[in-house]
Each structure stands twice: as structure tokens, then as C-alpha cells.
Amino acid sequence: MTFSDPSVRRRDLATIGAAVVALPLVGPAASPAAAAPTGRLRLRPDPGGVGGSVDVALTPDPQVAARGAVLRTAEQRTDRFALLGVTWAAGAGQAEVRVRVRGAGGWGPWRDVPALRDLPDPGTTEARAARAGTAPLWVGDSDGVQVEVTGAVERPVLTLVDPGDHPGDHPGDHPGDPVDARPKRHRSLRPRIRSRRAWGAKERWATGRPKRVKTVEQVHVHHTATGNDYRKRDVPRILRAIYRYHTKTLGWSDVGYNYFVDRFGRIWAGRRGADGDRDTRGAHTLGFNHTSVGIAVLGSYQEAAPAPKVLAGVAKVAAWKLRKYHRDPLGSTAVLSHGSDLYPPGTVVTLPVIDGHRDTNDTECPGQYLYDALPEIRLRTARRIKKSRR
């Protein structure tokens, strides 16, 4: 076989031992006509949103896909986008991408796109509607993409998202920031939370009625496995892009996490209910969403340590929620699994009240450094609760 891509790596041949196919992107799943005559892939404006997106069908040779081979697209010029992901109808696979960052003058290195492990519980409406695939990957403003998919997957689709620009993306940290500061119960522990409106959530994209949890036994800590060099002004854009991917690409009813904490320690409302005092069931920890709150730290902490202000932000949310339900942040609790890739449905598991995503699912999340910081988060949480009782 002749390889048409000169950048094929030795790993492709020695480890995979299968054909590598270089194919152009064939156009959006909904309409092959979206590619511009000049060859640039066009994003369509999101109705009612400030950004745009496109879903691009990747069409490998079925015989090649059945062998678990590699599909590699050609380098593709695009409109501006900042987040991407790959999904498929059935099967199992992995994806790598490289992008051309705007103004950087060339193509970046190949990057793994983490597998999607932050999931709704089995049997829920969200789980029945969801596609398999990768987590959303924030790559920053880019105008070119190349993607490689490994595995026997059916009908893979590449999604590109441009979250656009919103007037509220540059609020700074002054007292006039759009945050939820309404008086609530447990006000002494309620942290300052930037609302969904602050990051520009388009509420019509959220579907169905949020389901409340009866109790909160745990706080699950996650990371979004994206870069750590984003600026404050980027955070609302990142949240809008994740929200679009979760709702429009994966078919979920809302963004999966209850809360976000950025690398500056700021807390952002995620799923509906986070703006107020409702504890709604998320789609963040497969099998364990029904009695928990999910907090995602924006960034990747497998090879970098979180700043103290990140730990403080997570502890603020954890203390607020755990005190309300009289939970000990330094303790453990017996929880019933609804079915994860580590614990079958019906299994009773004893886990820390504040745990990392990897404690319940087969994943590196929340990254080794953030996972190693969980004892510090537990101590900070306990101190806040103790102080509030004086």
C-alpha cells in the first residue's frame, strides 16, 4: 500500500499494524455543500447563539474500519473554531487531532483527544440519546484541522465549535460582575457564583425539566482535560463551547457538570439549578450522578499542578453543598452504583465523600496532580464548614 500522508508515524505501522487512509473531510453530516468552493470548511451560525458550528461526517472504507484501522483526514482549512470533538454511532475508538492555530504560522503537534468518560447514568433520557465519542477539546482559535480515528467505529463525525464573542466575555473582577448573589439558605457558606447568564448560556438549548437529587452524598472532582494557558476572557467562551457540544453534539439535556472552577479560582454555574439552591442531577460521573454534585476544573492536571486558588474554589462549593446535607468532607460513604465501567449496577461502594472521577470510572480524570490535591481540598472544606458553625 502507498501511504499518501508523509507524516505517518512509526507507531502507525508497528503498533497498529493496519492500513492508514488519508482522506479529505467530506463535508457536514447534514449537507455536503457546506465546504466552500475555495476548499475552506465553513461553520454555520448557531440559531440564537453568537457562534457557529459544523458536524463533519468522516467516511472511511468500511473494510478498513472493520479492521480497527486508522482513518486520517487530509489537512483541512476551516473558518475559525476553538473546540472540537469526535463522536460515532457505535463501536469503540480513539482520536488524535492537530490544528492550525490562528496567527501561529503553521500546524501544531498531534494531540490525543480524551475519551468521553463524563457521562449520564444508564437508563436516563440523556443516556439513551447520547452518542459515543471523545470529550470536547478546547484548542483555542484555529483555522485548520486534521483528525485521525483509530478503532472499529460506525459513522464517525468531527464537530467544530466556534463559541463566538459576547459582550459579557470581558467583565473583569469588579463588584459589578454578573454573579448570583441572591440570599439563600446557608448563605454563610454560599460562595460567589458567576451565573449561566454571565457566560452566555442559550437557555433554549437546554431541554426537558431538570431532575433534582434527593440528597448529596458526594462531591465528584473532575478536570476538563484542556489547556491551562487560557485567559480570563476565554472562560465564558470555553463554557459556551462545552455547553454546545454537550447539548447539540452529544444530545444531552444540558451541560453535564453542576459547577466549573477556572484556573483563577472563580466559580461558574454549570447545569441548570446551579444558579440557585437546587441540586440537579448531572451527567458527569457515570453511575453516580444520582446522589452527587460534579465540579469540573477548567484545565488539564495530569502533568501540571493546580494553583491554591483552584483548590480553594473547589472547597468553597464542596463546603456549601456538604454542610447542607450534613456530610463529613473528611469521611467516606457507602453509595449505590447505577452502573459504571468500574462498578456494575447494584454494587454498593464505599468511597470518599469528596472523591476524584477516577474513583468511580476508568479514567485519568481529574489528572494525577489534582487527584493528589484532594486531601488538601477535603481539609479546606472541613475548615470552612467548622468556621461556619461558630
NORFEN-V430573 format. One record per helix or strand. SS is the DSSP state (helix for helix, strand for strand). FROM is the first residue (numbers start at 1). LEN is the number of residues. If there is no record, write none. Layout:
# NORFEN-V430573
ss: (SS:SS)
from: (FROM:FROM)
len: (LEN:LEN)
This chain:
# NORFEN-V430573
ss: (helix:strand:strand:helix:strand:strand:strand:strand:helix:strand:strand:strand:strand:strand:strand:helix:strand:strand:strand:helix:strand:strand:helix:helix:strand:strand:helix:strand:strand:strand:strand:helix:strand:strand:strand:helix:helix:helix)
from: (10:20:28:32:35:41:44:52:62:70:76:90:107:111:115:125:132:137:157:167:179:193:196:203:212:218:232:259:267:280:292:308:332:348:354:357:368:374)
len: (7:4:1:3:1:1:2:6:5:4:13:12:1:3:1:5:3:18:6:4:2:2:4:3:1:6:18:3:3:1:6:17:5:5:3:3:5:15)
